[in-house]
Amino acid sequence: MIAKVERFERVELIALMGVGSMLAEHDSGRSGDVVLTKSELAGMLGGLASDAMSFALAKYLLDPQATEWLVSATCDRAAELAERQSWDADQALLLRISRVAVFDVVRPEPGKLGVEPLSGRKVAQFVGFSDPTWRRRWVGRYREIISYLSGLDMAVQSCLAH
């Protein structure tokens, strides 16, 4: 089966890969479109850890399998944090928080395609907490999980910049 092909605008792709990168342009019927396959992106990211590779494929190619792997890796990281910091959280809760965090980080940037930023209230609602409980006990923990995902994003950006 041929890998799913996703289209990026030239400006977005240059920002993703760095100014010094050169890509072959494919005729897509619209000027300025560049076609990048899953295999091509994976090739550019050779040497990255599997969780960072999953992040890149989930964010830039919207790959559903990579997204599930990323959620799983994020949930594992959340479980490590929960154990180390003695959080009162079961696996189901950590999975819900991980799913929301991955969605929050890999979706299009707020302002693009009509996407609005997730408020703390929306995150609390998606995870299943009241707003006061979320703010009192979980905001800092959620930020730690987001920090893990941001680290993966920085690893991807660093790899693409070289």
C-alpha positions in Angstrom: 0.0 0.0 0.0 1.3 3.4 -0.9 2.0 5.7 2.1 -0.6 8.4 2.6 0.6 11.6 1.1 -0.1 14.9 2.9 0.3 18.4 1.5 2.1 21.2 3.1 2.2 24.8 2.0 5.8 25.8 1.0 6.1 28.3 3.8 5.0 25.8 6.5 7.4 23.1 5.1 10.4 25.6 5.0 9.6 26.6 8.6 9.4 22.9 9.5 12.6 21.9 7.8 14.7 25.1 7.9 15.7 27.5 5.2 18.6 25.5 3.8 16.4 22.5 2.9 15.5 21.8 -0.7 12.6 19.6 -1.8 11.4 18.5 -5.1 8.1 20.2 -6.0 5.4 17.9 -7.3 2.6 19.1 -9.6 -0.5 19.0 -7.5 -2.6 21.5 -9.5 -1.9 24.3 -7.1 1.3 26.3 -7.2 3.4 26.3 -4.0 2.3 22.8 -2.8 4.9 20.3 -1.8 4.1 16.7 -1.3 5.8 14.9 1.5 5.2 11.2 2.2 5.4 9.4 5.5 8.5 7.6 4.3 10.2 10.9 3.3 9.4 12.5 6.7 10.7 9.4 8.5 13.8 9.5 6.4 14.5 13.1 7.3 14.1 12.2 11.0 16.4 9.2 11.0 18.0 8.7 14.4 15.2 10.1 16.5 13.9 8.1 19.4 10.6 6.3 18.7 8.5 8.6 20.8 9.9 11.6 19.0 9.3 9.9 15.6 5.7 9.2 16.6 5.3 12.8 17.6 6.5 14.0 14.2 4.3 11.6 12.2 1.3 12.4 14.4 1.7 16.2 14.2 2.9 16.7 10.7 1.2 13.8 8.8 -1.8 13.3 11.1 -0.9 9.6 11.2 -3.5 7.8 13.4 -1.2 4.9 14.3 1.6 7.2 15.3 -0.9 9.2 17.3 -1.9 6.1 19.2 1.8 5.3 19.8 2.3 8.8 21.0 -0.6 8.6 23.4 0.8 5.3 24.8 4.3 6.8 25.3 2.7 9.9 26.9 0.7 7.7 29.2 3.8 5.8 30.2 5.6 9.0 31.0 2.5 10.2 33.0 2.6 6.9 34.9 6.3 7.4 35.7 5.5 11.0 37.0 2.5 9.7 39.0 4.6 7.0 40.7 7.6 9.3 41.4 5.4 12.1 42.7 2.7 10.0 44.4 -0.2 11.2 42.4 -3.6 9.7 43.2 -4.3 8.5 39.6 -5.3 5.2 38.0 -4.3 4.1 34.5 -7.6 5.2 33.0 -7.2 8.7 34.3 -3.6 8.9 33.0 -4.8 7.7 29.6 -7.5 10.3 29.4 -5.1 13.1 30.4 -2.5 11.8 27.9 -5.1 11.7 25.1 -6.1 15.3 25.8 -2.4 16.4 26.1 -1.5 14.8 22.8 -4.5 16.4 21.1 -3.6 19.8 22.6 -0.1 19.6 21.3 -0.4 17.9 17.9 -3.5 19.7 16.5 -3.1 22.7 14.2 -1.9 25.9 15.9 -4.6 28.1 17.4 -5.8 30.6 14.8 -5.1 28.2 11.9 -8.1 26.4 10.4 -10.4 28.0 13.0 -8.7 26.1 15.9 -9.2 27.7 19.3 -6.8 27.2 22.2 -8.0 24.7 24.8 -8.9 26.5 28.0 -8.2 24.9 31.4 -11.9 24.5 31.8 -12.2 22.6 28.6 -9.3 20.3 29.5 -10.8 19.7 32.9 -14.1 18.8 31.3 -12.5 16.4 28.7 -10.5 14.7 31.5 -13.6 14.5 33.8 -12.8 16.9 36.6 -14.6 19.9 38.0 -12.8 23.2 37.2 -11.8 23.8 40.9 -10.4 20.3 41.3 -8.5 20.6 38.1 -7.0 23.9 39.0 -6.1 22.8 42.6 -4.6 19.4 41.8 -4.0 18.8 38.2 -2.9 21.9 36.2 0.7 21.6 37.3 0.7 17.8 36.5 -0.9 18.5 33.1 1.9 21.0 32.4 4.5 18.4 33.2 2.9 16.1 30.6 2.8 18.9 28.1 6.4 19.6 28.8 7.3 16.0 27.9 5.5 16.5 24.5 7.2 19.9 24.0 10.5 18.2 24.5 9.6 15.7 21.7 8.7 18.6 19.5 12.0 20.3 20.2 13.9 17.1 19.4 12.0 16.9 16.0 12.7 20.6 15.2 16.4 20.2 16.1 16.7 17.1 13.9 15.0 18.9 11.0 17.2 22.0 11.4 20.4 20.0 10.8 
